[in-house]
C-alpha cells in the first residue's frame, strides 16, 4: 500500500526550462567575452564538457564551473564578478519559472485521498541555508510536511541515497510505501529506486527536452495529472 508521494521540485512541479536555456546563453556570452581566446564553437565545446563533468557529480554551481573554465584558459578570475554572474544566472531562471498549471490541483487531490506529501530537491549549487526557492511558491509549499534540500550541510545531493533515506526517516515510513516523482533519469529515477522507493518518471509533454532513451521498469507519465491513480500506476509495472 502506498502511503506517501515524494516529489522533486524543478521541472517536476515548476517549469524552468526556458529560464535555464536563457540563463545558460547569457552566461556563455559573458564568459566568452571575458576570455576571447578561441573560436566560439571551440569555446562552447570546452564549456559544455566542463559543465557535463560537474553535473555528473550533481554539482550545479555556476561559480565553480566558471572557475574551472577560466583555469582551463589560463585566466585569473575576479571573484566578485563571478559571484555576480552566478547571481544573475539564478535570478534569470527564477524570473522565468512558472508553476505547472495542474500542480496545485494534483497535490490537493493527493492530500484529499490520504497520501502524505514530501519533497527532496537539490540545492543546485546555491547556498540556501535550508530555505529552498520553493518558499517563493507558498501555494505549493503548504502541501509538504517534509522538505529535504539536498546538497547542503551534511546532506549530499541526489542521487546519493542519504537525502531519500532522511526523507523516509522524517515521514516514519518504509521505502516500499513511497512513490517518488521526478523528471531526471539519473538523479530522481535511479536515486529513488536504489533505496527501494517506487519511482515515477515524469516527462512533461509541455517541456521541450531530449529525454534519454533507456530501459526502465518505472512508469513514465507525461503530466502531473497522470498521477490520478497512484496504486494502479505502480501495480501496472509490477
PyMOL commands that set and color helices and strands:
alter all, ss='L'
color gray80, all
select helices_A, chain A and resi 17-35+40-56+62-72+79-95+103-112+133-136+138-141+161-171+175-177+185-194+224-227+230-235
alter helices_A, ss='H'
color red, helices_A
select strands_A, chain A and resi 4-7+14-15+98-99+116-122+146-150+178-182+198-202+219-221
alter strands_A, ss='S'
color yellow, strands_A
deselect
rebuild
show_as cartoon
